[in-house]
């Protein structure tokens, strides 16, 4: 994209001093070039609450702390780890503004740049130099006796997990209206390709390249003959039916929580609205995977060497 950005939403974790320092730098640099900067009221309030004298938030526009926070913005700049980026995705949801993450956390798999690259990020935002990448999201519906009782969405995954330590969840897994298996388990994860490197990965699921359209199902400590991770069509509808004497909690991206009582049905499908990311480079996902997980690639010579 070319041109000049006119308004940016800044999302940070105000409890971290490094995030506050970088946010001041970013906000001042953008505003010096005529770019308007917004921050949600909850970020500004938290910043003011934890800041020492002279370390207060910048003079920016305060906006509602909800999914409309990014309305009117060209891009949502997130300073922090993956958790903060997921919160940025919530704030950008209604506006459809792309998310540009600068990693101030540990792995920062969703981030586009590292903290030492923040000046290049500011320059790219000022000059509107980025391209937009779509990432699949999932839609989640919780039904009881056929009646919709809750609805949400997720970029990474939803997890359904047991409420009590001493009791497993008993559930039936369904794909495209047909029962697949019954699991006694600690829980289950339904993930997108983006989420395949998050909770689903920790639970033993496969890594799925982002351009692969698919839905993942990964059981958590299931006591069953057939309890392997599943990769299904993005057009499929996955359902989990909670059996009697079981109760659970559903977490969407680890942020939005819902109780799931016995007899409830949870349906998961691809969401019609993807999540947009602003990308500054076109590096292959393989390179991102190697860098973020610090994978050993010593000895690689390249497949084209020695060929005519």
N, C-alpha and C positions, 0 to 999 in steps of 0.2 A: 504494500500500500504506500502511497505517496501523499504529500501535502503536509499539513501541520495539525497535530492534535489540539483540541480546544478545551476539553475537560477530561480529567482523570479522577477515578475513585481510588483512594489509597487505603489498603487494608493491612493492618499489622497486629501483632500481639503486644499490646502496650506494657505488659508486665516485664518484658525483656528490654534491658537498657540498650542493647545493640540495635534492636528494632527501632527504638525511639531515635537513636542517633542517626541511623540510615534514613529514617522517615523524614527527619528535619532536613537532611541533605537533599533528598529527592524532592520534597515539597518546595524548598527554596529555589532549587535549580529549575524546576518546571515553571514556577510562578515568575521567575526572572525572565523567562522567555514568553510570557503571556499566556501560559497554559493554566486554566483554572483547576484547582485541586479541591476535592471533596473528601470528607471522612465521615463515617457513621457516628452517631451520637454516643453509642456505647464505647467505641474505641477512644473517642475524645474524653469521655468521662473517666474511663479507667486510667488513661494517660495522666489526666489532671490529678487523680487520686494518688498515684504512685510517684509522681515526679517530685524531685527536689526543687528548691527555689532556683529559678532560671532555666529549668529543664522542662518547662511546660510545652503543650502542643503548639504547633504552628498555627498561624492565622489562615484557616481554610474554611470552606463552606461546610456546615454541619447538615447532614442528611439523615433520613430515617434509617434505623437499624433493622432493615428487613430486605426482602428480595427486590425491592424497588430502589435500593441505595445506588445502583449503577445507572439509573435512568438518566439519559442525556450525556452519558460518558462514552468516549471512543474506546477506552480500555480500562480495565481494573488492574492496578499494579498491587501485587501482594508481596509483602516482605515478611518471610518466615518459612517455617517448614510445611510439610504436607497438610498438617491439621489446619494451619492458617489458610492455606490455599483452598482447602475444602470449604472453609468459612467464606472465603472470597467467592467461591462458586455459588454459594447461597445468595450472596449480595448481588451477584451479576445475573441471577436467574431470570428475572422478569425483563431486564433490558436487553439481554442477548449480547452484552458487551464481552469481548474476549478477555481472558485472564492471562496476565503476564507475571509469572512468579519469580522472585529472587530468593534463592535458598539461604536462610539464616539458621536452618535446623541441622539435622544429621544427614539422612539420606537425601531428602528433598527430591523424590522421584518425579513429582509433578512440576517442579520448578524449571524454568527455561535458562536461568543464569545463576551464578554463584555470587556471593557478596562482593568479591573483588571486582566483579564486572558491572557494578551498579552505575558507574559513569557511562558506560556504553549503553546500558538500558535506558538511562535518562535521555541520551542523545537519540536513540531509536524512537522513543516515545515523542520527543519534541518534533522530530522530522517524520513521524508517522511511518517508520520503516519496520514493518512486520508483516507476516502472512498469517492467515487464520487456519487453524486445524480443528476439525470437528472430532469430538470424542463421544462415544455412545453413553447414554445414561439409561437407567432403568426406572420404570414406573412400578410402584408397589401398592397393592390394595389388600386391606384386611377386612374379611367378611365374617359375619356371625349369622347363622341361619339364613344365608343368602342375602343379608343386608349389609351394605357397605358401612363400616364403622370408623375407618381411618384410611388415609391415602397419603403417600409421600413419594419421594424419588431419591435416587442416589447416583453419584458419579462413580464411586469405587465399588461398593457392595452393600448388601443388607446381610445382617447376621441374625439368626434366630437362636437364642441360647437359653439354657435351663436357668430357672430362677433360684432353685435350691441346690446346694452343693451335693447333697446326698441322693438326689433323684435325677435320673435321665429323662429326656424328652422322648416320647413315643410319637412318631409322625409317619405319614404316608407321603411319598414323593410322587407327583403326577407330572407328566409332560404331554402337552397337546391333548388334554382331556382323557388321557389313559394312565392308569396307575402303573408305576414303575417298580417301587419297592417300599418296604416298611423298615424304618430304622429306629432302633433304640440308641440314642446318641446324646452327646453333650450339646449338640446344636448343628447348624448347617449354615453355609455361606453361599449366597447367590451373587455373582460378581460379573462385572464388565471386563473387557480386555484391559482397560486402564487399571481396574482393581486387581488384576491377576498378579501384580507385583506387591500387593498390600496384604490384607488379612488372608486372602485365599492362598497366597504364596506361603505364608507362615503355616497354614494348615495342610500343606502338601499338594496344593493345586499346581497346574502347569502355568508357565509364563506364556502369555498370548500376545503376539505383536499387535499394536493398536489398529493397524489397517485390516486386521482379521475381524470380520463381523461375527460375533458369537456371544453366547451367554454361558457362564460357568456355574456349576453346582459342586460344592466341596463339603462333604460331611465332616463333622468334628467328632472324632473318637466314637465312630458308629460300631455297634455290635450287630453285625449283619454279614451274611455271606457275600452280598453284592453291595459294596460300599466304597466304590472308587470315585474319584473326581470325574465329572461329566462335562463335556463341551457340546452344546446343542445349538441349533439354528437360532439366529437372531429373530426369526419370525415365530419361534416357539413361545408358548405360554407355560411357565413352570408354576406349579402349585404345591404347597405344603399343607397338609391337613393334620391339625393337632389332635391327637387321640385322647380319649377320656383319661382322667387322673394325671394329665400333663399340663403344665403352664410354663410360659416362656416370656422372654422380652425380645422385642425386635429393635435393632439399632440400624439406622440408615447412615452410612458413612461414619459411624461411631458418634453421631451428633444428635440425631433426632430419635427419641426413644418411644416405644409403644408397648403396652402389655398385650400379650397374646394368650388368651384363656383357652382351656380345653374346648374342643369343638370348633375352634376358629379355623379359617382357611386363609392362607396368604398366597396371593397371586403375584407373579413377577413377569414382566414383559419389557421389551425395549420401549423406551420413552420416545415419543415423536419429536421431542425437542432435545437436540444434543447439547453438550457443553462445549463452548468455544475457547480455544487457547490461542494466544498470540505467540507466534514462534519467530525468533530472530535469525535462526539458522536452519539448515536443512540436513543436519547430521542424522545418519541412520539410527533407528532404535537400537540396533546391536551395540553401537558405540555408547549410547546412553546407559544401556544395561551393564556393559563392562565397567564404565566409569562409576556408576552409582553403587554397584555391588563389589567394586574393586576385584573383578574377576581376573584370574591368572591367564594371560595370553602370551607369555614369553615363549619364544620358539616359533611363533607364526611367521611363515615366509610369504604367504599370499598365493592364491591359486593360479595366478597368471604368469608367475616367474618360470623362465625356462621354456615357454611356449613360443611358437613361431608367430 
